Amino acid sequence: MTRTRPHLVLALLGLTMLAAVGCVGMSKPEGWAGPACRDADTNCVSSEGVADDLVLASTDKGELSALKVEDFSKVWTFPTGEEDPKIELEAIYGTAVIMDDTVYLGAYSGDVYALGLKDGDVRWRFEADGPIIAGLAASEKAVYVASDEGSLYALDPKDGSEKKRFEAGDSIWAAPRLADGVLYVASVNGRLYALDAETLDSVWDAPFEADQGLISDPVLAGGTVLVGGFDRTLHTVDADTGKEGWSFKTDNWFWGRPLVANGTVYAPNLDGRLYALDAETGERSWSFEAEEPLRSAPVIAGEVLLIVDRGGNVYGLDAEAGTLKWSAAAALEKTVLSNPLVLGEEVLVSAQGGDLFRVDATAGGFVEVATP
């Protein structure tokens, strides 16, 4: 397949569907990292019912801040601007990962940092072979970092030393998905790899291959991997064999991460529609049309299915019917490309440039977050 470079594809994206966004591969990358917490899979609430006391967010271009959940005051910001030599991250696209008391962060500069969760102090730094666009994955044994050059690194969490490396053959823009000792990696060459998390050897006889690049974060649900891309198709792939199941095709790219809940796949598309598909058959149940393209992942908060379009319009939907539960969309009037974070009954939305908003999923109201 022909190698696709980000400065060409994303420049075209910037001129068409995401016109004013300032995309990766451009002379001035902006970044679109979403907020993060330790227990994001459980709405930032631990098994003991206690919410995380810190949330990570990119509050300015090329900066990551730790914020107190109670009042969103800043605990620390990295880089501080006082380092010598000066640290330039350029931009942050992938969401940071928290493991125990450490934050792992990949930057467009190609640098990977391990930071103390409580103080933001640098514990180690690793230099990849190119810009980092994808989010990271981590376990107690390794931190997984994918570069735009197509390299997947397994780093030692303690000191950042390289343990293993896998070459995908083209850019990796999607965050690797780690589950049950297997790492699922999507590449711009159209291949989806399943790799042993310790050895990075292939688990499947051959990678799954789509007609064009795969760019959405792989999602694993019930033994099936879901991934979409440039071919305007959402693919389902058997997690054990790599064989394709059903697929769903539209008129534009699937770049946003799909959500699987209660037997339904909710898939955002750059055509501005959120598609609800039967998880077993791929049959469409309904679709909801937003005002602008959908790059952000849908989330469920309480009884509301929430999605944010590029223009910052937030929609609260009935998950079964696809109808608006609020009287109107909440208009943040900011560009939003990152994934929202559920904080109990609220949703934290990060807009490009670092603006943060708390959205009440039940009522549809929102407030801009001050980060003193």
C-alpha positions as CSV (number, residue, x, y, z in Angstrom):
1,M,0.0,0.0,0.0
2,T,1.1,3.6,-0.6
3,R,2.5,5.2,2.6
4,T,0.3,8.1,3.7
5,R,2.0,11.0,5.4
6,P,0.3,13.2,8.0
7,H,1.4,16.5,6.6
8,L,-0.5,15.6,3.4
9,V,-3.6,13.9,4.7
10,L,-4.1,16.1,7.7
11,A,-3.5,19.2,5.7
12,L,-6.3,18.1,3.4
13,L,-8.4,17.4,6.4
14,G,-7.7,20.9,7.7
15,L,-8.7,22.5,4.4
16,T,-11.9,20.5,4.2
17,M,-13.8,18.9,7.1
18,L,-11.7,20.4,9.9
19,A,-10.9,23.7,8.2
20,A,-9.9,25.9,11.1
21,V,-8.4,23.3,13.4
22,G,-4.6,23.5,13.0
23,C,-3.9,19.8,12.4
24,V,-1.0,17.5,13.1
25,G,1.7,17.5,10.5
26,M,1.2,21.3,9.9
27,S,3.8,23.9,10.7
28,K,2.0,24.8,14.0
29,P,0.5,21.7,15.6
30,E,-2.1,22.5,18.1
31,G,-3.0,19.2,19.8
32,W,-6.3,17.8,21.0
33,A,-5.6,15.7,24.0
34,G,-8.6,14.9,26.1
35,P,-8.8,14.9,29.9
36,A,-7.8,11.8,31.9
37,C,-8.2,10.3,35.3
38,R,-7.0,7.1,36.9
39,D,-10.3,5.2,36.6
40,A,-11.7,6.5,33.4
41,D,-13.4,3.2,32.6
42,T,-15.5,3.6,35.7
43,N,-16.4,7.3,35.3
44,C,-13.4,8.3,37.4
45,V,-14.8,6.5,40.5
46,S,-12.9,3.6,42.0
47,S,-14.3,0.3,43.1
48,E,-14.5,1.7,46.7
49,G,-16.8,4.4,45.4
50,V,-14.2,7.2,45.8
51,A,-13.7,9.6,42.9
52,D,-10.1,10.4,41.7
53,D,-8.9,13.5,43.4
54,L,-6.9,14.6,40.4
55,V,-7.8,15.1,36.7
56,L,-5.2,15.6,34.0
57,A,-5.9,18.1,31.2
58,S,-4.1,20.0,28.5
59,T,-4.8,23.5,29.7
60,D,-2.7,25.2,27.1
61,K,-0.9,24.2,23.9
62,G,1.9,21.8,24.7
63,E,1.2,21.8,28.5
64,L,-0.3,19.2,30.8
65,S,-1.8,20.1,34.1
66,A,-3.0,18.2,37.1
67,L,-6.2,19.6,38.5
68,K,-8.1,19.0,41.8
69,V,-11.5,17.6,41.1
70,E,-13.1,19.5,43.9
71,D,-12.4,23.0,42.5
72,F,-10.2,22.4,39.4
73,S,-7.3,24.4,40.8
74,K,-3.9,23.5,39.4
75,V,-1.7,21.3,41.4
76,W,1.1,21.3,38.8
77,T,1.8,22.1,35.1
78,F,4.3,20.4,32.9
79,P,6.5,21.8,31.5
80,T,6.8,24.6,34.0
81,G,8.7,26.9,31.6
82,E,11.5,27.2,34.0
83,E,13.4,24.0,33.0
84,D,17.0,24.4,31.8
85,P,17.3,23.4,29.0
86,K,13.8,24.4,28.1
87,I,11.3,21.7,27.3
88,E,9.2,22.1,24.2
89,L,6.5,19.5,23.7
90,E,5.1,21.4,20.6
91,A,1.6,19.8,21.1
92,I,-0.1,17.0,22.9
93,Y,-2.5,14.9,20.9
94,G,-2.8,11.6,22.8
95,T,-4.4,11.4,26.2
96,A,-2.0,10.9,29.1
97,V,-2.1,7.6,31.0
98,I,-2.0,7.2,34.8
99,M,-0.6,4.0,36.4
100,D,-0.2,4.0,40.2
101,D,1.6,7.2,41.1
102,T,3.0,8.0,37.7
103,V,1.7,9.9,34.6
104,Y,2.9,8.8,31.2
105,L,2.8,11.4,28.5
106,G,3.7,11.3,24.8
107,A,4.2,14.6,22.9
108,Y,4.3,15.7,19.2
109,S,8.0,16.5,19.8
110,G,8.6,12.7,19.9
111,D,9.4,12.8,23.6
112,V,7.8,10.5,26.2
113,Y,7.8,11.5,29.9
114,A,7.1,9.8,33.1
115,L,5.9,12.3,35.7
116,G,5.1,12.1,39.4
117,L,1.3,12.2,39.7
118,K,1.4,14.3,42.9
119,D,4.1,16.8,41.8
120,G,4.7,16.6,38.0
121,D,8.4,16.0,38.5
122,V,10.2,14.2,35.6
123,R,11.1,10.7,36.5
124,W,12.5,9.7,33.1
125,R,12.4,10.7,29.4
126,F,12.5,8.6,26.3
127,E,13.0,9.9,22.7
128,A,10.9,8.2,20.0
129,D,11.8,8.2,16.3
130,G,9.1,10.7,15.3
131,P,6.1,12.7,16.5
132,I,3.6,11.0,18.8
133,I,0.0,11.4,17.8
134,A,-1.6,8.3,19.4
135,G,-2.5,8.0,23.0
136,L,-0.4,5.6,25.2
137,A,-1.2,2.3,26.8
138,A,0.3,1.0,30.0
139,S,0.5,-1.9,32.4
140,E,2.6,-2.8,35.3
141,K,5.1,-4.4,32.9
142,A,5.3,-1.9,30.1
143,V,4.4,1.5,28.7
144,Y,3.4,1.3,25.0
145,V,4.2,4.2,22.7
146,A,3.4,4.5,19.0
147,S,5.1,7.0,16.7
148,D,4.1,8.6,13.5
149,E,7.1,6.7,11.9
150,G,5.2,3.5,12.6
151,S,7.3,2.3,15.6
152,L,5.6,0.7,18.6
153,Y,7.8,0.8,21.7
154,A,7.4,-1.3,24.9
155,L,9.2,0.7,27.6
156,D,10.1,-0.2,31.1
157,P,7.7,1.8,33.4
158,K,10.5,2.2,36.0
159,D,13.2,3.8,33.9
160,G,11.9,4.3,30.4
161,S,14.4,1.9,28.8
162,E,13.3,0.2,25.6
163,K,12.3,-3.4,26.1
164,K,10.9,-4.3,22.7
165,R,10.0,-2.6,19.4
166,F,7.6,-3.5,16.6
167,E,7.5,-1.8,13.2
168,A,4.0,-1.4,11.8
169,G,5.2,-0.2,8.4
170,D,3.4,3.1,8.5
171,S,2.2,5.8,10.8
172,I,0.2,5.0,14.0
173,W,-2.3,7.6,15.0
174,A,-4.6,5.5,17.1
175,A,-4.0,4.6,20.7
176,P,-3.1,0.9,21.1
177,R,-5.7,-1.2,23.0
178,L,-4.3,-3.5,25.7
179,A,-6.5,-6.4,26.9
180,D,-5.7,-9.8,28.3
181,G,-2.1,-9.7,27.4
182,V,-2.7,-8.7,23.8
183,L,-2.0,-5.3,22.2
184,Y,-4.3,-4.3,19.3
185,V,-2.5,-1.7,17.0
186,A,-4.1,0.1,14.0
187,S,-1.9,1.7,11.4
188,V,-2.4,4.2,8.5
189,N,-1.3,1.4,6.1
190,G,-4.8,-0.2,6.8
191,R,-3.5,-3.0,9.0
192,L,-4.7,-4.0,12.4
193,Y,-2.2,-6.0,14.4
194,A,-2.7,-8.2,17.4
195,L,0.6,-8.5,19.3
196,D,1.7,-10.4,22.4
197,A,2.1,-7.7,25.0
198,E,5.4,-9.1,26.3
199,T,7.2,-10.1,23.1
200,L,5.4,-7.9,20.5
201,D,5.1,-11.0,18.3
202,S,2.1,-11.4,16.2
203,V,-0.8,-13.4,17.7
204,W,-2.8,-13.7,14.5
205,D,-1.5,-15.6,11.4
206,A,-1.7,-12.3,9.5
207,P,-2.9,-8.8,10.3
208,F,-6.3,-7.7,9.3
209,E,-6.2,-5.5,6.3
210,A,-8.6,-2.7,5.3
211,D,-8.6,-1.0,1.9
212,Q,-7.3,2.2,3.4
213,G,-5.7,3.6,6.6
214,L,-7.2,2.7,10.1
215,I,-7.2,5.7,12.4
216,S,-9.7,5.3,15.1
217,D,-8.7,3.9,18.5
218,P,-9.4,0.2,18.5
219,V,-12.2,-0.9,20.9
220,L,-12.6,-4.4,22.3
221,A,-16.1,-5.6,23.1
222,G,-17.2,-9.2,23.6
223,G,-14.3,-10.8,21.7
224,T,-14.6,-8.3,18.8
225,V,-12.3,-5.4,17.9
226,L,-14.0,-2.4,16.3
227,V,-11.9,0.0,14.2
228,G,-12.5,2.6,11.5
229,G,-10.6,4.8,9.1
230,F,-10.1,6.4,5.7
231,D,-12.1,3.8,3.9
232,R,-15.3,5.3,5.4
233,T,-16.0,1.9,7.0
234,L,-16.3,0.7,10.6
235,H,-14.9,-2.8,10.7
236,T,-15.4,-5.6,13.3
237,V,-12.6,-8.1,13.6
238,D,-12.5,-11.3,15.6
239,A,-10.1,-10.7,18.5
240,D,-8.8,-14.3,18.4
241,T,-8.4,-14.9,14.7
242,G,-8.2,-11.5,13.0
243,K,-11.0,-12.4,10.6
244,E,-13.5,-9.7,9.7
245,G,-17.1,-9.8,10.8
246,W,-19.7,-7.3,9.8
247,S,-18.7,-3.8,8.5
248,F,-20.7,-0.6,8.1
249,K,-19.9,2.0,5.4
250,T,-20.8,5.7,5.2
251,D,-19.8,8.7,3.2
252,N,-16.9,9.9,5.4
253,W,-14.1,8.8,7.7
254,F,-14.6,7.0,11.0
255,W,-12.0,8.8,13.1
256,G,-13.7,9.0,16.5
257,R,-13.6,6.1,18.9
258,P,-16.8,4.1,19.0
259,L,-18.7,3.3,22.2
260,V,-20.2,-0.1,22.8
261,A,-22.9,-0.3,25.5
262,N,-26.0,-2.5,26.1
263,G,-25.6,-4.4,22.8
264,T,-25.3,-1.3,20.7
265,V,-22.3,0.3,18.9
266,Y,-22.4,4.1,18.9
267,A,-20.0,5.3,16.1
268,P,-19.2,8.9,15.4
269,N,-18.4,9.9,11.8
270,L,-16.9,13.0,10.1
271,D,-20.2,13.2,8.1
272,G,-21.6,14.7,11.3
273,R,-23.7,11.6,12.2
274,L,-23.7,9.4,15.2
275,Y,-24.7,5.9,14.1
276,A,-26.3,3.4,16.5
277,L,-25.6,-0.2,15.2
278,D,-26.6,-3.6,16.5
279,A,-23.4,-5.0,18.0
280,E,-24.1,-8.5,16.7
281,T,-25.2,-7.7,13.2
282,G,-24.1,-4.2,12.4
283,E,-27.7,-3.3,11.4
284,R,-28.4,0.4,11.9
285,S,-30.9,1.2,14.6
286,W,-30.9,5.0,14.2
287,S,-28.6,7.9,13.4
288,F,-28.4,11.4,14.8
289,E,-27.2,14.3,12.8
290,A,-25.1,16.9,14.5
291,E,-24.3,20.4,13.1
292,E,-20.7,19.6,12.4
293,P,-18.3,16.6,12.0
294,L,-17.9,14.2,14.9
295,R,-14.3,13.4,16.0
296,S,-14.9,13.1,19.7
297,A,-16.0,9.8,21.2
298,P,-19.5,9.4,22.6
299,V,-19.9,8.8,26.3
300,I,-22.8,7.7,28.6
301,A,-23.3,9.8,31.8
302,G,-26.2,8.6,34.0
303,E,-29.0,8.0,31.6
304,V,-27.8,10.3,28.8
305,L,-25.7,9.5,25.7
306,L,-23.6,12.5,25.1
307,I,-21.7,13.5,22.0
308,V,-19.8,16.7,21.1
309,D,-19.2,17.9,17.5
310,R,-16.3,19.9,16.1
311,G,-18.0,23.2,16.7
312,G,-18.4,22.5,20.4
313,N,-22.1,21.7,20.3
314,V,-22.9,19.2,23.0
315,Y,-25.9,16.9,22.5
316,G,-27.7,14.8,25.2
317,L,-29.5,11.9,23.6
318,D,-31.8,9.0,24.5
319,A,-29.5,6.0,23.9
320,E,-32.3,3.8,22.7
321,A,-34.1,6.2,20.4
322,G,-31.4,8.6,19.4
323,T,-33.6,11.6,20.2
324,L,-32.5,14.8,22.0
325,K,-33.3,14.7,25.8
326,W,-32.4,18.3,26.2
327,S,-34.4,21.2,24.7
328,A,-31.3,22.2,22.6
329,A,-27.7,21.5,22.2
330,A,-25.3,23.1,24.7
331,A,-23.2,25.5,22.6
332,L,-19.7,25.8,23.9
333,E,-18.6,27.9,20.9
334,K,-15.2,26.3,20.9
335,T,-13.5,23.7,18.6
336,V,-13.6,20.3,20.2
337,L,-11.8,17.2,18.8
338,S,-10.9,15.5,22.0
339,N,-12.8,12.8,23.9
340,P,-14.9,13.9,26.9
341,L,-14.3,12.5,30.3
342,V,-17.2,11.3,32.5
343,L,-17.0,12.5,36.1
344,G,-19.9,10.8,37.9
345,E,-23.0,12.6,36.6
346,E,-21.0,15.3,34.9
347,V,-18.9,15.4,31.7
348,L,-15.6,17.3,31.3
349,V,-15.0,18.6,27.8
350,S,-11.7,19.9,26.7
351,A,-11.7,22.4,23.8
352,Q,-8.7,23.2,21.6
353,G,-6.6,25.8,23.2
354,G,-7.1,24.4,26.7
355,D,-10.6,25.7,27.6
356,L,-12.4,23.2,29.9
357,F,-16.2,22.9,30.4
358,R,-18.3,20.9,32.9
359,V,-21.5,19.7,31.3
360,D,-24.5,18.6,33.4
361,A,-25.6,15.4,31.5
362,T,-29.1,15.5,33.0
363,A,-30.1,19.1,32.4
364,G,-27.7,20.1,29.5
365,G,-26.3,23.1,31.3
366,F,-22.6,23.8,31.3
367,V,-20.0,26.1,33.0
368,E,-16.5,27.0,31.8
369,V,-14.0,25.7,34.3
370,A,-11.6,28.2,35.8
371,T,-8.2,26.7,36.6
372,P,-6.6,29.0,39.2
